[in-house]
Amino acid sequence: MGYSLSTIWYERQRFLPAILAVAFSAVLITVQGGLVLGLISMMSLPVDRATADLWVGFPGVRSVDLGRPIPERWVVRVASQPEVERVEPAVVGFALWTRPGATAQNTVSEVCTVVGSRLDANSLAAAEAVRTDPDLLAKLSVLGAVAVDESELGRLGITGVGDVVEIFGNRFRVVGLVAGYKSLGGPYVFCSFDTARLALGYRTDEVTYFVARTASPAAAAAVAERMASYPQLTAITSADFSLRSRMHWLFTTKAGITVGFTALLGLLVGGVVTSQTLYAATAASQREFSTLRAMGIPRWRLKASVVLQSFWVGLFGILVAAPIVVLMAEAAGALGTAVRLHPLILTASATITMLMSLGSGLAALRSFQNVDPAHNLR
């Protein structure tokens, strides 16, 4: 270990490109993974920011924004479950938002995601920013009143509170703004479930989901399993529904394939540079290795020192990458893009980067074919 570290230190100009290549790979993998995780997390916000333990909707629903209308009278099927403490309806779905302009060229049309819920501080489906703001709750109680995220004003073609828009042929007024609800798909539009029915063209006896609170998460899982006997409904816990929504958008939008290819590119660049650097360093030290062989040092120990060098190169590369990743995540956050540095992302990135570095060290061992004590006699 001491010999490997000493070699890297005294030959630091030779090993620096390998360390930087490893750092580049680690930064690319971590930032790409965190970016994708941050983006797909936007698609499960209606579930993540609600307080419900259980969501019940149309059979086979793949994402929270892809529900279909179900009769409100079916609420008794959920309320009759012994573990359910409270249940209420929610209306969620895509709609076409239109901001009429003076001319056709000035008219803005955008697909939006309508989220309608009960409007009180104890609402199970209302987003946190809505249920914790009494003034906004009061404003949204008026039929046709909506609230949007302040970062989506440009996409929606509006300037702020007071603007009037059209959804499904009906007029709606923006009465409030929230923060932290930017969407990867259609911008979120928060309102009462009566306003949401109007925006989505639902009948007055139709809803998209029944959301329920249970005594515990385990109780929610038990209810979901028991309600599988109803073929007209799908019951799923909040945690599972959030994950299902994210996975649907991850593979539907091909974001997973994109990040996979980008990470592979980073690994290839880092692997090639690291392998070639270690190979060149080993080849340049053939006389020293030949001398050590003549002194009786086993060949396996010399090879182990090269692999150990690759370990230190990988570790130093990860240490160099760490502050860069944090700075890039902060910069992305300042620009309105979330890069989630989840422990799983960080662990996977460090593991993959280290394996790449060790693999490069093993590939560099081919230079030992010419290590022979007799070479020093020439």
Salt bridges, closest charged atoms under 4 A:
GLU11 OE1 - ARG14 NH1 3.60
ASP48 OD2 - ARG246 NH2 2.97
GLU72 OE1 - ARG197 NH2 2.81
GLU83 OE2 - ARG226 NH2 2.70
GLU88 OE1 - ARG86 NH2 2.76
GLU88 OE1 - ARG118 NH1 3.65
GLU110 OE2 - ARG155 NH2 3.46
ASP120 OD2 - ARG118 NH2 2.55
ASP135 OD2 - LYS139 NZ 3.25
GLU152 OE1 - ARG155 NH1 3.20
ASP163 OD2 - ARG99 NH2 3.80
ASP194 OD1 - ARG197 NH1 3.14
ASP205 OD1 - ARG203 NE 3.43
GLU206 OE2 - ARG203 NH2 3.35
